[in-house]
């Protein structure tokens, strides 16, 4: 009987748990360790953050689902991994002794450490800016936002700043959704004329999203994501400032450095800034207790997988096979990583170093649909290794299709959403030598109320899937 341990129950880990439970749960031991006792549907937290969705509508209790899928659940935090002896140490959710979990296969799908500390003054703990990266953060953001709405109602004029809070941040799409939903909410409340909305980002250009931007055919013409998002922001009256890496926040100003190495600041009354994402602070220990982290993770804590590391950007751009296919650690082939937890071989967007030596580069996104796909791939490979000793499932991000529906107001009557489809996620300039590295027949961008209906449908459909209800495997990741 094989033992599989999954660390994390986000999009990647929970997806993997469902597939492994379905394929192996009755004959082998599948255990999920997660610090929360629920799965959170992160994409809908933009709605929680403006008070348009109840928090409980975005969560699923894990244990009832796992009981049906023959998966064990442990609520706690993994503090140590012992790859040579094949066990992890779990700090319990409540008081008690650490627990040892032995494994034959380990999937690390922790999601990111929200590294607010990398930017002094950033984040809820510092009391300056808010976040929508966890459910608790989204609730705090909602409460703060509604307090500022009350100030607007009293006649004040306020400045709302939304974007990224670190030169190497990712998840620009979440920031775009949040500021767009603030716009729509203030329009509905007839307060929009009292609010100044500013989008502040480390992207090379508006609409870069950490994927180097997009080019798609629209009405027979080529349209860039920069022009697409610019048109939306002009219509909404949202000001944008890109190519800026935030390095400090105080109670009144966001301090940044731009591509040219110039320093400046942006005043704010309310700010939601996405922090840097790094690997979770797990210790990797050898049989003698020595630190063997360099065999498992990169210096930032993200797990090494079957990628080619160390290539410069030009070489990486022309070598699609440098991106991982199986997400398997090269030193310990029984360890896999999925979602944010795996270390990409480099950025998708072109890196930039300022004259002061600061790297301002949007990090490659690996959340949502991408995380779910990788969770499925790793689960199916682990299942194959257990049952046949081989594995055949492979999908690089240079071969991966992804769709994103960015909410720009949740109303099904006058809300909107930007529907963005890209193939592949990471441009493959060998296969598509058209200057974009993507299939222009598939890659697509569209804005409209139909997107708002699709966004709500995605929420309902995926909540069905992640509850492992009948037909869940039919619904794609």
Buried (B, 14 or more C-beta within 10 A) or exposed (E): EBBBBBBBBBBBBBBBBBBBBBBBBEEBBBBBBBBBEBBBBBBBBBBBBBBBBEBEEBBBEBBEBBEBBBBBBBBBBBBBBBBEEBBBBBBEBEEEEBBEBEBBBBBBBBBBBBBBEBBEBBBBEBEBBBBBBBBEBBBBBBEBBEEBBEBBEEEEEBBBBBBBBBBBBBBBBBBBBBBBBBBBBBBBEEBBEBBBBBBBBBBBBBBBBBBBBBBBEBEEEEBBBBBBBBEBBEEBEBBBBBBBBBBBBEEEBBBBBBBEEEEEBBEBBBBBBBBBBBBBEBBBBBEEEEEBBEBBBBEBBBBBBBBBBEBEBEEBBEBBEBBBBBBBBBEBEBBBBBBBBBBBBBBBBBBBEBEEEBEBBBBBBBBBBBBBBBBBBBBBBBBBBBEEEEBEBEBBBBBBBBBBBBBBBBBEEEBBBBBBBBBBBBBBBEBBEEEBBBBBEEBBBBBBBEBBBBBBEBBEBBBBBBBBEEEBEEEEB
